[in-house]
Amino acid sequence: MAIPLAPGRDEPAAEHGAKYSGSDDTDLQPETKGSELLEPGRALVVSDFTTPRLNPGEKLIRLAYRMGIPSATIVAPFRKAQRTRLLAKVKPPEFGDRSAGMALRAGHFLIYGVKAPIAQMDYATGAPLTPPFERAIHGFGWMRDLAACGTVEQVANAAGRVTSGWLAANPKPARGPAWKVEHTGHRLLAWLVHAPLVLDKADDKARTQILQAISDTARWLDRNVTKADDQLGAVAGWAAITAAGLLLPDGKPRRIFGEAGLVRALGELVADDGGVLSRSPLAQMDAITVLTDLAACYEAAGRDVPEALDTMRALLVPPLLALVHSDGRLGSWQGANSVRAPRLAALIAASGVRTRPLKDVRQWGYQRIAAGKSVLQLDAAPPPLARHARWGCASTLAFELSSGDHRIIVNCGGAAVAGGQTPVRIEQGLRATAAHSTLVLDDANSTAVHIKGKLGAGVTEVEVDRRTLRRENGTATRIEASHDGYGARYGLTHRRILIMKDDGDELRGEDVLVPSGKNGKRGKIGFAIRFHIGLGIEIGLAEDRLGAGLALPDGSYWQFRVGNSNFNGEVAVEESLWVDGQGRPQPIQQLVIQGMTSRGGGRFSWLLKKTG
């Protein structure tokens, strides 16, 4: 039996496809119901998301440009090619990191808590940089931070200093991180959007060098954009090509070429509910950032954003909002750290999309319950396929819970920012099942975690049932989900039931292990159900070791109890860590329900309730 919603009434754990009916359930009326079987994500393009319409002449132009004929030859075959210049000045969207920008003005990079002097930075493509530094240095994302912390006059010296250093170390295209399609696309887009930072105060020689670098980079992307490592990198490359077509002379062929490639890449990056197939909120933010910068280029050029790109931008925002907690910060999923509320809010505001969090969850897979001042997030879908994963995590059926300004239950997060203050050596551990608030069998991952952010065998299907339970004294939301990640190795399916009351002050849960075959196996196996506790919360373990008290920084008090009367394990307090919004690992604690259970299955009920 599941833990009852209220004393004196038990709410039965539903079997696959079970329905609430009959006289025994007259006060439990499901508002929404029905199971959904989720499989690893696949690209589904929405019906109204199509390549911009072209007339026959424009189709011929696109074909000619794709074949390598220069823009100037296509547009004006008998005219001398125009010199490289920018046709318009872009008004940059305002969502940079002011503190990082101020650090640059003071003479050093500030990347996820690590300071690196500009004078000592090695910009060469073969320089040994950690992934966060590699993205920031070669992708020129720091230009957005500079733009957020002062006027052009105030930040031009810092921008020119870094740009000239980078160009001196990379005079022409080569192999290596600096010339990955993704980094090159972000770099070209940054140069075009934030051009005044490096052009307005530059002398003639430096100005000519920068404009020539813009032109050369655009031509390089024309030839190499199809060699991107993944679809997110391809989107950055195609968006930069499109922006160059908007802002450089004789750019119509390049723009038409870029728009077609961008629409195609977005269709392969994003599922039908608007979530990127890597299921990473940081990748979701990257896609929104690229399209927002590109929209600013369209505005500067005096052109309307194609309907397909506007549609995609509107689709991308609701899934991201679904992972925003009650404190305004991002949930720690698929390698993400807890991105700070101001940065997240600034990005959403700059996108121009006004919408609510995603409700129709499909490939994105994160269930969200907002009740009172509390928000619960549950990973109720398989991990991304290996070809889509970036910082893939074995987090199936993990959950996070926040109340007001405080996180109560968290995941460790931060694998994507390892290389700043978070050491690279623990990156793989941050992606493990044990780094998430869920059940772990035999200290094994529910999905194999490989190096370089990839995932192996494990969870292939997740079945989800969500419904609203109506009672005389209010309502509650009930989610039941199960995964097959431990089926092949241990013959057990993990099923998790979560019930949150509508006031947000009570969460009841049950973790069930069910034999996946016809017959259960003999013997016992070790299990641990982990609840990583938020930063600043004091834990007091109960004397019977079957519960604990949680004292939050705001003075509120929550009680955690194990519900099984015949439970022969114990609740323990162990050390853990949580990566904050600045990429810094913070020491926290975790509650662990642990013990041995029969290989024929088991049930473990628990309660988390606000009591003061």
Secondary structure as UniProt FT lines:
FT   TURN            7..8
FT   TURN            16..17
FT   HELIX           23..25
FT   TURN            26..27
FT   STRAND          35..38
FT   TURN            47..48
FT   HELIX           56..66
FT   TURN            67..68
FT   HELIX           71..75
FT   TURN            77..78
FT   HELIX           98..105
FT   TURN            106..107
FT   STRAND          108..111
FT   TURN            112..113
FT   STRAND          114..117
FT   HELIX           118..120
FT   TURN            125..126
FT   HELIX           131..139
FT   TURN            140..141
FT   HELIX           142..147
FT   HELIX           152..169
FT   HELIX           177..179
FT   HELIX           181..193
FT   HELIX           195..199
FT   TURN            200..201
FT   HELIX           204..224
FT   HELIX           225..227
FT   HELIX           231..247
FT   TURN            249..250
FT   HELIX           252..269
FT   TURN            272..273
FT   TURN            277..278
FT   HELIX           281..301
FT   HELIX           307..321
FT   TURN            322..323
FT   TURN            326..327
FT   TURN            334..335
FT   HELIX           341..351
FT   STRAND          366..371
FT   TURN            372..373
FT   STRAND          374..379
FT   TURN            386..388
FT   TURN            396..397
FT   STRAND          399..403
FT   TURN            404..405
FT   STRAND          406..410
FT   HELIX           415..417
FT   TURN            418..419
FT   HELIX           424..426
FT   HELIX           427..430
FT   HELIX           433..435
FT   STRAND          439..441
FT   TURN            442..443
FT   TURN            452..453
FT   STRAND          462..471
FT   TURN            472..473
FT   STRAND          474..483
FT   TURN            485..486
FT   HELIX           487..490
FT   STRAND          492..501
FT   TURN            502..503
FT   STRAND          506..515
FT   STRAND          524..533
FT   TURN            535..536
FT   STRAND          538..541
FT   TURN            543..544
FT   STRAND          547..551
FT   TURN            553..554
FT   STRAND          557..562
FT   TURN            565..566
FT   STRAND          570..579
FT   TURN            581..582
FT   STRAND          585..598
FT   TURN            599..600
FT   STRAND          602..610
//
